[in-house]
Amino acid sequence: MRFIFKTDYGQDIKLAKHGGHIFWYSLLLVLLLAAPWLFAEYWLAQLTFILIYAIAGLGLMLLAGFTGLFSLGHAAFLGVGAYTQAVMTNAGVPFPIALACAAGLSAAVGLVVGLPALRVKGIYLGIATLSFGFIVEEVFARWESVTGGNAGIHIKAPDMFGWKLGSGEAFYFLCLVIAIGATLGILNLLRSPTGRAFVAIRDSEISAQSMGIHLARYKTLSFALSAGLAGIAGALYAHKLQFISPDQFNILQSIDLLLMIVVGGLGSVHGAFLGAIFLISMPQAIAMVKDYLPAFIGQAPGLQGLVYGLVLIGFVLFEPLGLYGRWLKIRTYLQTFPFYRKGMFKRQKSFQKSDRLK
Amino acid sequence: MQLLQLIISGIAQGCIYGLIALGFVLIYKATETVSFAQGELMMLGAFGGLACMTMLGFPFWLAILSAIAGMALFGVLLERLVIRPILGQPAFSIVMLTIGVGYVARGLITMIPGIGTETHTLPVPYKDQIWNVGALVLNVEQMAVIGSTAVLCLALFALFKYSKLGIAMQASSQNQLAAYYMGIPVKRLNGLVWGLAAAVAAIAGLLLAPITFVHANMGFIGLKAFPAAVVGGFGSLPGAIVGGLIIGIVESLAGFYAPDGIKDIAAYVVVLIMLMVKPNGLFGEKLRKKV
């Protein structure tokens, strides 16, 4: 068991709380940097996808996990980013500028969607974002002069002012840098007054408001930041796949993103990454196990949906804190070894009169 | 005449939306949870009816009744096994849970070899019949939808107005704790409400099946019923039907008068406008939390 002796208020908000953190995260960083030499090309591509989804997951985590607003149309922001990037790159704009525009445009769209969020809450917000997602998908499909319609659009390799990032390794490093930047940005945001305001809004809007938090401003800000991150992820996604079409940004993608953060663990930055690992490795795992199952199960087209559904139900029922919550429990169990009690992570059930009044 | 024709087909489609939305509203009112699995319950109902008619060879009415009863039972079981354990947790968990239930239902149906991936027609006695009323050409399938919805609405109205069960459900939806103190078995009622919602969804599925087809992805129509529920006000039963009708008519008119593609998003545009203008819907109640 580790006891941290605090002598300074600064210690409370330090990113690395103790030496263990520094050691393990440095190790992880070294591993990630060495990945192109350790893994085969296929696995490196999967790792790139994990990073891309983790960036989108960070955005959604900020919105759903930390501000308590949940969006059923996040794939739309992903799509806005992806299409902006595709159109600009094909027009010959250098990568960083195109990426900034993709993020900016997504954030601007997020701002617009965030506006109704000021008036509606809970399920109404879910439906507003859901509707928005459908509308955006339809726009992608119909605005053929720009998006290429249902036939999709090809995108060139990223171009850093004349330096082409054609290979998988180079693109992996690009994603890694952006993912680390996004993570540090989110961590830094969360320990700042803005981040604290988000969490306060999540926990109780009324008390946050009474403490002088401008609800409208912070909610829109959260939407814009989240959409911006999704836009960056979408831009990288477009580069990685080199081909995008409207059906990649439909409601199922939005639900996948939500599934990712719920499985990873709502309200934790780790959760975004764990969820991304889960989301990317699940189809692989299913493909591997498929051959060992009887043919009428293994070859059935609905298997993946079934497994996703069961996993989602399982997590909501038995591990509402997600993979990260499970890890916290295991860690606490090991740290406090013989003294772990069953109720240590018990969640308080809230049987309030009505959620409608919140 | 054409306008009238369009409006009638819009009403028929709207009734389907309304019926699914009715399921949302029933569940929302009673348990404060939103079920994203309603479309899939409808799909299961349609498949149930199909199985009863083609595989078991039941006569039409028996097949319909057994499919509805089967789905009602399924709804009760679903509530007991999956929903009840997480009551009291944030609404978000339950939304994710019902999305999961929807995935499982769709996955399971697709996994049935030879049936799940095909599209089927439900053999109903009124298939492809047409009534000519003046210059109007009325599709009997659509008339069946409208008629059954009207009957069902009356039945539900009577249930909530006159039966002890319905009044108990109303009480528990207004204040569960108070209802519990009055000796109303709130938990059992919640189960019954899920059963009722599943039965309504099954009816919607059976009505929709002759018009479209029976296939594993027909549940996605449930996503269009959300706008219906919101337009009507999420907590109001008549609102669900009215909302459904509005969405259905707008969609049908947009399909004819507006350019391509507008039809598919008309429902969502309507709901976004509604949320901006009147977030509580047409019949929704305005409530504020007092500190």
HADDOCK unambig.tbl for C-alpha pairs under 7 A between the chains (distance, minus, plus):
assign (segid A and resid 116 and name CA) (segid B and resid 276 and name CA) 6.09 0.50 0.50
assign (segid A and resid 120 and name CA) (segid B and resid 279 and name CA) 6.39 0.50 0.50
assign (segid A and resid 127 and name CA) (segid B and resid 226 and name CA) 6.94 0.50 0.50
assign (segid A and resid 128 and name CA) (segid B and resid 272 and name CA) 6.05 0.50 0.50
assign (segid A and resid 131 and name CA) (segid B and resid 268 and name CA) 4.74 0.50 0.50
assign (segid A and resid 134 and name CA) (segid B and resid 265 and name CA) 6.76 0.50 0.50
assign (segid A and resid 135 and name CA) (segid B and resid 265 and name CA) 5.80 0.50 0.50
assign (segid A and resid 296 and name CA) (segid B and resid 113 and name CA) 6.93 0.50 0.50
assign (segid A and resid 297 and name CA) (segid B and resid 111 and name CA) 6.96 0.50 0.50
assign (segid A and resid 300 and name CA) (segid B and resid 111 and name CA) 5.05 0.50 0.50
assign (segid A and resid 301 and name CA) (segid B and resid 110 and name CA) 6.48 0.50 0.50
assign (segid A and resid 301 and name CA) (segid B and resid 111 and name CA) 6.42 0.50 0.50
assign (segid A and resid 302 and name CA) (segid B and resid 107 and name CA) 4.11 0.50 0.50
assign (segid A and resid 302 and name CA) (segid B and resid 108 and name CA) 6.52 0.50 0.50
assign (segid A and resid 302 and name CA) (segid B and resid 110 and name CA) 4.95 0.50 0.50
assign (segid A and resid 302 and name CA) (segid B and resid 111 and name CA) 5.25 0.50 0.50
assign (segid A and resid 303 and name CA) (segid B and resid 107 and name CA) 6.00 0.50 0.50
assign (segid A and resid 303 and name CA) (segid B and resid 111 and name CA) 6.85 0.50 0.50
assign (segid A and resid 305 and name CA) (segid B and resid 103 and name CA) 5.42 0.50 0.50
assign (segid A and resid 305 and name CA) (segid B and resid 104 and name CA) 6.41 0.50 0.50
assign (segid A and resid 305 and name CA) (segid B and resid 107 and name CA) 5.03 0.50 0.50
assign (segid A and resid 306 and name CA) (segid B and resid 103 and name CA) 5.90 0.50 0.50
assign (segid A and resid 306 and name CA) (segid B and resid 104 and name CA) 4.42 0.50 0.50
assign (segid A and resid 306 and name CA) (segid B and resid 107 and name CA) 4.44 0.50 0.50
assign (segid A and resid 306 and name CA) (segid B and resid 108 and name CA) 6.37 0.50 0.50
assign (segid A and resid 309 and name CA) (segid B and resid 100 and name CA) 4.00 0.50 0.50
assign (segid A and resid 309 and name CA) (segid B and resid 101 and name CA) 6.08 0.50 0.50
assign (segid A and resid 309 and name CA) (segid B and resid 103 and name CA) 4.76 0.50 0.50
assign (segid A and resid 309 and name CA) (segid B and resid 104 and name CA) 4.84 0.50 0.50
assign (segid A and resid 310 and name CA) (segid B and resid 100 and name CA) 6.53 0.50 0.50
assign (segid A and resid 310 and name CA) (segid B and resid 104 and name CA) 6.40 0.50 0.50
assign (segid A and resid 312 and name CA) (segid B and resid 97 and name CA) 6.59 0.50 0.50
assign (segid A and resid 312 and name CA) (segid B and resid 100 and name CA) 5.42 0.50 0.50
assign (segid A and resid 313 and name CA) (segid B and resid 97 and name CA) 5.26 0.50 0.50
assign (segid A and resid 313 and name CA) (segid B and resid 100 and name CA) 5.53 0.50 0.50
assign (segid A and resid 316 and name CA) (segid B and resid 93 and name CA) 6.14 0.50 0.50
assign (segid A and resid 316 and name CA) (segid B and resid 97 and name CA) 6.24 0.50 0.50
assign (segid A and resid 317 and name CA) (segid B and resid 86 and name CA) 6.53 0.50 0.50
assign (segid A and resid 349 and name CA) (segid B and resid 88 and name CA) 5.23 0.50 0.50
assign (segid A and resid 349 and name CA) (segid B and resid 89 and name CA) 5.99 0.50 0.50
assign (segid A and resid 350 and name CA) (segid B and resid 88 and name CA) 5.15 0.50 0.50
assign (segid A and resid 350 and name CA) (segid B and resid 89 and name CA) 6.62 0.50 0.50
assign (segid A and resid 351 and name CA) (segid B and resid 88 and name CA) 5.26 0.50 0.50
assign (segid A and resid 353 and name CA) (segid B and resid 175 and name CA) 6.55 0.50 0.50
assign (segid A and resid 355 and name CA) (segid B and resid 32 and name CA) 6.93 0.50 0.50
assign (segid A and resid 357 and name CA) (segid B and resid 287 and name CA) 6.15 0.50 0.50
assign (segid A and resid 357 and name CA) (segid B and resid 288 and name CA) 5.50 0.50 0.50
assign (segid A and resid 357 and name CA) (segid B and resid 289 and name CA) 4.75 0.50 0.50
assign (segid A and resid 358 and name CA) (segid B and resid 289 and name CA) 5.83 0.50 0.50
